[in-house]
Amino acid sequence: MLTMRKVLVVYYSQTGQLADIVDATIAPLRANADIEVTVSELKPNKPWPFPWPFFRFFNTFPETVYEDVEPAEAPGVDPDADYDLVILAYQVWFLSPSLPTIAFLKSEGARKLLAGKPVVTLIGCRNMWLMAQERMKTLISELGGRLVDNIVLTDSAHSAFTFVSTPMWMLTGKKGPFLNGLIPEAGVSKEDVAGCARFGRAIAAALPKRKREDSSPMLGGLGAVTVREGLIESEKTAKRSFMIWGKLLRATGTPSSALRQLVIVIYVLFLITLILTVVPLLAIIKALLKPFLKAHVARQRAYFAAPSGESMQLMESPS
């Protein structure tokens, strides 16, 4: 007779997109009589606005990259409860885990809940998630957890389109499409969200028979992640830039200070210039060097795709 397995799902969804991804992923777990699912939606004491006011959006990045937020417990969860699996679903803010997610991971409850537990991370974002997940790996490890799988859903539109559609969505609350359909609707497609059920089915099939100390992936061959090799170096460069500018902005005062507001304007102009000039130049250089860096890029892809990997060998149609 199989023992009842307990799964904890913790998430924060500002736009509602990640909530839909979570629901689709855990539906097969909820339908399994051998699995008990507890879901906790993080609720910041001061709710983050959506859509974002322009200055509030950019003014949030220094505290985000430096993880300056007070600890916050997961609502409705007994920190002393024992779970067989923890699913952490998070958004990416400025190449970092969102502040509500960081607030939870800084809490004493998170330390108790994750210690010794297998953890699955679930990400919904535009297209850049590598640096955020690197930080999540460290945070989970520091709390005593073991990352066994990672699922990433991104906007499938070309980066040139999402460069416009995603900020429009964040700043206006409207997903599009824009410009009479020239720029497609922002966000993860409904088909990709529905396809998350395959991950839930795989977890539901494996978990009841799985030993807690097992650290092997459950989602291999299901296309859990796709690493866009052209963004690897761009993410590393952008992360360093965020850290430098974040430190400068924090030195100018609190988010409400006039000097910081002025520097934010300078930063936005810098960011636009960088995207329109340096980023295309780097793309050209990477394209020219690609034939000479195949082995290096392959190693990087394998590293960032771990633990679940990019293989689609076992892909099945969503039911």
N, C-alpha and C positions, 0 to 999 in steps of 0.2 A: 504494500500500500504506500502510495506517495505521500510525503509530508507536505502540508500546506506551505507554500512559499509566499513571503511578504516582499512587496516592492514599494519603495518610496519614490515618488516623482516630485521634484521641486523645480519650479520654473517661474520666470517673470516675462510677461508679454506686454509690451507697450502698445503695439498696434493691433494686437489680436491675431496676427499671423502665426506666431509661435504657439499660441494656444491651440490653433487648428492643427498644427503639426504634431503637437503633443497628443491631442485627442486621437488623431489618426494612428499614431504609433502605438498607443497603449490600448486601443480598442480590443485587439485580440487577447491582451493580458486580462482585461476586465471580463472577457467572455470565458476565460478558462477557470473551471471550478477549483483547480488546484493552486490558484494564485490569488492573493489578496492585494489589492492596489490602493495605496494611500496617495492622494494628490494634494500638494500644497502650492498655491499660487502666492508668490511673494508680494507683499503689500507695503511699499515704503511709507514711512510716517508722513512724509511730504510727497504726495504723488507727483511723478514726473509728467510734464505736459505732453499732450499729443493733440494736434500737431505742435511741433516745436516752434516757439518764437525764435526768430533768426539769431539774435545775440545769445539767447539762452542756450541754443544748440551748440554754438562754437565755444561758448564760455564754460561748457561742461567738460570739455576734453582735458584740461589740465588735471582736474580732480580725478577723472576717469583713468588716465594713464598712470597717475601716481596713487590710485586706489585710496583716495582720501574720503572715506565714508564711515559712518558709525556702524558697528555690528548690528545685525537684525536677525532675529530667530525666524524660522519657518512657521507660519501660522498653522495652528491645528495639529502640530506634530509633537509628540512626546519625545524629547531628545534622548530619553533612556530606552526608547523602543528599539527592538532588534529587527533589522531588515536583512533580507538575503541579497538584495540588489538595490542600488540607488541610481536613479536616472536624473541627471542634471541637465535641464534644457535652458539654453541661454542665448541672448542676443549679443552681437558684437558691436561695441561702441568704440570708435576710434582705434581699431585693431586691438582692443582689449575686451575682456568680459564686462558686461554692463555693470553699472554701480550697484543695482539691487542684488545682482548675483554675488558680487564681491562682498557686499554687506552680510549676506548669509554665510559665505565661506569664512568670514572673520568671526563668526559667532561661536560661542562655546557649544551650542547645540550642534552645529555642523561638525565640530571636532568629535563629538560623541557619536553622531550618526554615521560618519564616514569611516571612522577608525576600523580597520580590518575588513572593510566591505568592498566588493567589486562595484565599480562605477561605470555607467555608460553616459557619455556626453552627447547632447543633441543640440545642433546649431541651426538656426535659420538666419540668413544674412544676405547681403548683396552679392559679394564674390570673394571678399578678403577675410579669411578666418584663421590663417596659419599661425600668426603671432598671438592671437587671442588663445588659441588652443595650446600653444607652448606654455603660456602662463597658467592655463587651467591644469595642465599636466603637473606643474610644480605645486600649485595650490592643493590639488588632490593628494599628491604624495606627502606634502607637509602635514596634512590632516590624517595621514595613515591609510588613505584609501588606495585602491588599485584600479587604474583605468583599464578596462577590458575591451571596450568598443567605443567608437566615435561615429556619429551619423551627422552628415552635413547636407543641408539643402540650401541652394543658392538660386538667385534669379538667373534663368537660362538665357536671357537676352544678351546681346553683345555689350561689352563694357562701355562702348561709346553711347549706347542708349541708356544704360543704367546710370551713367554719370549724370544724366539729366533727370530720369524718371524717379530715381531713389530720393535725391534731395527735394524734388517737387512733392513727393509723397510725405516726406518727413516734415516739410515746412508748411504744407497746405492741407494735409490729411486726405488728399485725392490721389488715387493710384493710377489714374489715366484710363485708357491711352491718351497721349498728348499729340498736339499738332495734327489733328484729323487722322490719327492712327499711325502716323509716321514713327512715333516713339511708342513702343508697346507698353502695356500695363506693367507697373512696378510690382516687384515681389515674386515669391515662389509660386509657380503655376499650380492651379488646382489639381492637375494630374499628378504632379510631383508630391503634393501634400497627400493625396489619396494613396499614392504608392508607398507611403511610409508604413502602411499596414504590413508589408512584407517583413519589416524589421520586428514588429510586434509579434508576428507569427513565429519567427525564428526564435525569439526570446522565450515565448510561451512554450515552444516545443523543447527547448534546451534546459530551461531553469528548473523544472520539477525534478530532473534527474541529475542536476549539477551540484558538485560539492562547492561550498563557499570559497574554499582556498584556491579553486580553479581560476587561473588568470588568463586562460586561452580565450580568444575572441569567439563570439557567437554569431557574428554577422559577416564572416568572410564569404566572398563570392556573391554578395548581394548589392554591390555598387554603393556601399555606404558613404564613400567620399569620392570626390574627383579633385585632384590637385592640378590647378592651372599653373604649369611650370613657368609661364611668362610672368606670373605675379610673385614668385618666390622672392627674388631680389628686390622687387618694388616694395613688397611688404616690409622687408628688413630695413630698407632705406626710409620708408615712411614712418616706421616705428621709432627709429632714431630721431627723426625730425620731430615727431610728437613729443618725445622725451625732452628734447632741447627747448622747443617752444613752450612746452608745458611748464618747465622749470622757470623760464623767463616770465611767463604770465603769472605764475604763482608769486613771483618776486615783486610784481607790480601792485599787489594788494588782493583784497577779497574780490569775488566775482562781481560785486556791485560797484567797485571803485571806478572813478572816471578814467584814471590812467589805464587800468586794465581794459576798459571798453575801447579806448583808443588803440591799444596794442592789438586787440582782437581784429580791428579793421585792417591794420597793417598785416596781420597774419593771414587773413582771408585773401587779401590781394597777393601775398606771397604764395599761398597755396594754389590759387588759380593760375598764376604764372608758372609755377612748378609743373602743374598738370599739363599745361598747354605747351611747354617747351622741353623741360628735362625728361619727363616721362616718355614722350615719343622718341626722343634721342636715345634713351636707354633701351627702348624696344628695338630700335634699329641695330644698336650695338649687340644686343643679345641675339638677334636674328643672324647677324654676321658670324658670331662666335659659336652658334649652336652646333655646327658640325664637329667642332673641336671639344665640346663639353658634354657629349652624349652620356658618357659613363657617369660624370659628376651629377648631371641633371637626373639621371635614373636613380642614383643613390638618394638624392634629395627627395624625389617623388616618393620613393619607398618609405623614407623616414617620416615624412609628413602624413602619408596615408595611413600609417600604423595607428592603432593595432588592427583595425578592421580591413584596411586595404581597399584598392580601387577595383579589384576583380569583379566582373559581373557574371561569372560562370554559372552561378545558381539563380540568376534572375528569373523571376516568375511574374506573370501578369497579375496586377492587383485584382482581388476578387470583389 
